[in-house]
Amino acid sequence: MWYAIISEDVSDSLAKRKGARPDHLARLNRLKDEGRLLVAGPHPAIDSEDPGEAGFTGSLVVAEFDSLDDARAWADADPYVTAGVYANVIVKPFKAVLP
């Protein structure tokens, strides 16, 4: 089943994001290579593709896991969690309808 992992950053998270980004992306690429990643990306803090120093306010990952518990465990092990980037992470089932 698909699960949405919706994360909210702490204030001024950009430096922490930059430090943990390679490990964060490696995990996402593993999901992609396994055919389990629908979409992933950050929420820019301003209305811009490249927010620069404004940074980001959080992230969204929609990926396939065997269970909600597995999705939560994966989210809890994210390098952004251990680096203190995220203040809050919500994991919930997601039903892809369109396209």
N, C-alpha and C positions, 0 to 999 in steps of 0.2 A: 504494500500500500504506500501511497505518497504521504509525506509529512512536511508541513511547513515549519521551519525553524526561523522565528522572528526575534531578532536580537536588537537591543537598545544599548548604545554606547554610553560610557561615562563621559563627563565633560572633558574637553581637551584630550581626546583619545588618539589624535593623529600620530604622535610619536610612538605610542604603544602599538598602534596598528602597523606602522612601518616596520617595527622590530619583529613582530610575529607574522607578518604577511607571507614570507616564503613557506613556512610550515603550514599555515592556514590554507594557502593555495594548493600545496601538495596533497592535502587530505581531500580537497574538492576535486582535484584532478584524478585521484584514485576512484572516487565515486563516478566521475565522468567516464573513465576508462572501463568501468564495470557496467556502464549503461544505466546507472541508477540516479543520475543527476538531471533534473528537469530544468532548473534555473538557479543561479546564485549571483548575488551582487550586493554592493553597499547602497545605502541611502545617502546621497550627497546632502550636506548641511545647507547648501544654497541651490537655487535653481540653475544648475550648471553641470555639464558632463564632467568637467574637471573643476572641482570646488577649491583646488589649491589648499591654502592654509586654513580655509574654513573647515575642511575635513568632512567627516561623515557622522551621521547620527545613529547608525545601526546597519543591520544587514538582513537579507532574506535568502534562505536556502530552501528549495523544494527538492526533496530527494526521496528515494524509495528505500524503505527498511522493512524488516520482517514484522516489527511490532512497534508500538508507541514507546515501550521501554527501551528498545534498541535505538530508536531515534533520539530519545533523551540521553542515553549513554553516549552516543556519538556527539551530540551537541555539548554535553558536559566536558568532553575531552578536547574540545576545540582549543587550539593555541591562543585564540583571542580571549577565551575564558581564563586560561592560566596566566596570561599576560595582563589581565585586568582591564581589557578593552571594553568588555560588556558589563553593564550594570544589571541587565535583566535579559533572560532568554525564555521565550515561550515556544513550546513544541506542541503542535496539534495536527490531527489528521487533515489531509487535504484531498479533495476530489477534483481531479482535472476534468474539465468539461469542454473547454474550447482552447485552442483551435482543434 
